[in-house]
Amino acid sequence: MSLFAQAFVTLLVIFDPLAAIPIFLTLTRSQDPAGRRRTARVSVLVAAGIVAVFAVLGNGLLDALGIPLLQVAGGVLLALIALDLLKADCARNRANAGSGAVAFVPLGTPLLAGPGAIAATMLYMEKAATAAAVTAVGLAPAAALLLTWLTLRFSSVIGRLLKDNGLNLVTRVMGLPAAAMAVQLVAAAVQHWTRWGVA
């Protein structure tokens, strides 16, 4: 449960469904309600597929790159996301979408299943030493994406309730745990190097 909670919170912070609401509403403004619901469903399924692939193939990549290197990379990526969240700039920075199948790009990836989500999933899979732990880590992105889908599904209602100031406030609050997790990842990698050396 502890590993599930850690992975769930980390991935939910990275997916950041509330910050995705303005982007989602902007990219789907020409769609009817049914089309918007379909776009929300497809984008989450795309993200789930990408995360699942890297969860399964992650161990090989970890062995090739080295755990500390990936921890530092994941920590840096998460730190950048945290800075965006704390500045409430993520919606503006990620909204360069253009036209096309927005459910695939940019909503499914890189907005939801971006480098941060992929790196975090791989790292938590590496921590999972038992079948129960692997199951817990596998359920964490599923639960986070389910909550993300619900948020996008009802994005119009949530957007009207929170308005811009409310969305900015929640986004900045979400940046704090993201920053803490980024520091923890980098600190763990430095501790590994200190104890075992770079190799």
C-alpha positions as CSV (number, residue, x, y, z in Angstrom):
1,M,0.0,0.0,0.0
2,S,2.9,2.3,0.8
3,L,4.4,1.8,-2.7
4,F,1.0,2.1,-4.3
5,A,0.4,5.4,-2.5
6,Q,3.8,6.8,-3.4
7,A,3.5,5.9,-7.1
8,F,-0.1,7.1,-7.3
9,V,0.6,10.5,-5.8
10,T,3.7,10.9,-7.9
11,L,1.9,10.0,-11.2
12,L,-1.2,12.1,-10.3
13,V,1.1,15.1,-9.7
14,I,2.8,14.5,-13.0
15,F,-0.4,13.9,-15.0
16,D,-1.8,17.0,-13.2
17,P,-5.4,16.7,-14.6
18,L,-6.5,20.1,-13.2
19,A,-3.7,21.9,-15.0
20,A,-4.8,20.0,-18.2
21,I,-8.3,21.4,-18.0
22,P,-7.6,24.7,-19.8
23,I,-5.6,22.9,-22.5
24,F,-8.3,20.3,-22.9
25,L,-11.0,22.9,-23.2
26,T,-9.0,24.9,-25.7
27,L,-8.2,22.0,-27.9
28,T,-11.7,20.6,-27.9
29,R,-13.6,23.9,-28.2
30,S,-14.9,23.0,-31.7
31,Q,-16.2,19.6,-30.5
32,D,-19.7,18.8,-29.3
33,P,-20.1,17.3,-25.8
34,A,-20.0,13.7,-27.2
35,G,-16.8,14.5,-29.1
36,R,-15.3,16.0,-26.1
37,R,-16.1,12.9,-24.0
38,R,-14.6,10.7,-26.7
39,T,-11.4,12.8,-26.8
40,A,-11.0,12.6,-23.0
41,R,-11.4,8.8,-23.2
42,V,-9.0,8.3,-26.1
43,S,-6.3,10.6,-24.7
44,V,-6.3,8.7,-21.4
45,L,-6.2,5.3,-23.2
46,V,-3.3,6.5,-25.3
47,A,-1.4,7.6,-22.1
48,A,-2.2,4.3,-20.4
49,G,-0.8,2.4,-23.4
50,I,2.4,4.4,-23.4
51,V,2.9,4.1,-19.6
52,A,2.2,0.3,-19.8
53,V,4.8,-0.3,-22.5
54,F,7.5,1.5,-20.5
55,A,6.4,-0.3,-17.3
56,V,7.0,-3.6,-19.0
57,L,10.1,-2.7,-20.9
58,G,11.5,-0.4,-18.2
59,N,13.9,-3.0,-16.5
60,G,15.9,-3.4,-19.7
61,L,16.3,0.3,-20.1
62,L,17.2,0.7,-16.5
63,D,19.9,-1.9,-16.9
64,A,21.2,-0.2,-20.0
65,L,21.2,3.4,-18.6
66,G,21.8,2.6,-14.9
67,I,19.4,3.4,-12.1
68,P,21.1,6.5,-10.7
69,L,21.3,8.1,-14.1
70,L,17.6,7.6,-14.7
71,Q,16.8,8.8,-11.2
72,V,18.6,12.0,-11.8
73,A,16.9,12.4,-15.2
74,G,13.5,11.7,-13.7
75,G,14.3,14.1,-10.8
76,V,15.3,16.9,-13.2
77,L,12.2,16.3,-15.4
78,L,10.0,16.3,-12.3
79,A,11.7,19.5,-11.0
80,L,10.9,21.2,-14.3
81,I,7.3,20.2,-14.1
82,A,7.2,21.4,-10.5
83,L,8.6,24.8,-11.5
84,D,5.9,25.1,-14.2
85,L,3.2,24.1,-11.7
86,L,4.5,26.6,-9.1
87,K,4.4,29.4,-11.7
88,A,1.1,28.1,-13.0
89,D,2.6,28.3,-16.5
90,C,2.0,24.7,-17.5
91,A,-1.3,25.3,-19.3
92,R,0.2,28.1,-21.3
93,N,3.5,26.3,-22.1
94,R,1.8,23.1,-23.1
95,A,-1.0,24.5,-25.2
96,N,1.0,24.8,-28.5
97,A,-1.1,22.0,-30.0
98,G,-2.3,22.9,-33.4
99,S,-4.9,20.8,-35.2
100,G,-5.2,17.1,-35.8
101,A,-6.0,14.1,-33.6
102,V,-5.5,16.0,-30.4
103,A,-6.5,13.0,-28.3
104,F,-3.2,11.4,-29.4
105,V,-0.9,14.4,-29.6
106,P,-0.6,16.5,-27.5
107,L,-3.2,15.3,-25.0
108,G,-2.3,11.6,-24.8
109,T,1.4,12.4,-25.2
110,P,3.3,14.4,-24.1
111,L,0.7,16.2,-21.9
112,L,-0.3,13.1,-19.9
113,A,2.3,10.4,-20.8
114,G,5.3,12.6,-21.0
115,P,8.9,11.9,-20.0
116,G,8.2,12.5,-16.3
117,A,5.4,9.9,-16.1
118,I,7.4,7.4,-18.1
119,A,10.5,7.8,-15.9
120,A,8.5,7.7,-12.7
121,T,6.7,4.5,-13.8
122,M,10.0,2.8,-14.7
123,L,11.6,3.8,-11.4
124,Y,8.7,2.5,-9.3
125,M,8.7,-0.7,-11.3
126,E,12.4,-1.1,-10.4
127,K,11.5,-0.7,-6.7
128,A,8.9,-3.4,-6.9
129,A,10.6,-6.6,-5.7
130,T,7.6,-8.9,-5.2
131,A,4.6,-9.8,-7.3
132,A,2.4,-7.8,-4.9
133,A,4.6,-4.7,-5.3
134,V,4.5,-5.1,-9.1
135,T,0.7,-5.3,-8.9
136,A,0.6,-2.2,-6.7
137,V,2.8,-0.2,-9.0
138,G,0.7,-1.4,-12.0
139,L,-2.5,-0.2,-10.3
140,A,-1.1,3.2,-9.4
141,P,-1.0,4.7,-13.0
142,A,-4.4,3.1,-13.7
143,A,-5.9,4.8,-10.7
144,A,-4.2,8.1,-11.5
145,L,-5.4,7.9,-15.1
146,L,-8.9,7.0,-14.0
147,L,-9.0,10.2,-11.9
148,T,-7.5,12.1,-14.8
149,W,-10.2,10.8,-17.2
150,L,-13.0,11.8,-14.7
151,T,-11.4,15.3,-14.5
152,L,-11.3,15.7,-18.2
153,R,-14.7,14.1,-18.6
154,F,-16.2,16.8,-16.4
155,S,-13.7,19.6,-17.3
156,S,-16.4,22.0,-18.4
157,V,-18.1,21.8,-15.0
158,I,-14.9,21.9,-13.0
159,G,-13.6,24.9,-15.1
160,R,-16.8,26.8,-14.4
161,L,-16.6,26.1,-10.6
162,L,-12.9,26.9,-10.1
163,K,-12.5,29.6,-12.7
164,D,-9.0,30.7,-13.7
165,N,-7.9,31.8,-10.2
166,G,-9.0,28.5,-8.6
167,L,-7.2,26.4,-11.3
168,N,-4.0,28.5,-10.8
169,L,-4.2,28.0,-7.0
170,V,-4.6,24.2,-7.2
171,T,-1.9,24.0,-9.8
172,R,0.6,25.8,-7.6
173,V,-0.3,23.7,-4.6
174,M,0.4,20.6,-6.7
175,G,3.8,21.9,-7.5
176,L,5.0,21.5,-3.9
177,P,4.8,17.7,-3.7
178,A,6.3,17.5,-7.2
179,A,9.3,19.5,-6.1
180,A,9.8,17.4,-3.0
181,M,9.6,14.2,-5.0
182,A,12.1,15.6,-7.5
183,V,14.6,16.4,-4.7
184,Q,14.1,12.9,-3.3
185,L,14.9,11.2,-6.6
186,V,18.1,13.2,-7.1
187,A,19.1,12.7,-3.4
188,A,18.6,8.9,-3.7
189,A,20.8,8.8,-6.8
190,V,23.5,10.8,-5.1
191,Q,23.3,8.5,-2.1
192,H,23.7,5.5,-4.4
193,W,26.8,7.1,-6.0
194,T,28.3,7.9,-2.6
195,R,27.9,4.4,-1.4
196,W,28.6,2.3,-4.5
197,G,30.4,4.6,-6.9
198,V,29.3,5.8,-10.3
199,A,29.6,2.3,-11.8
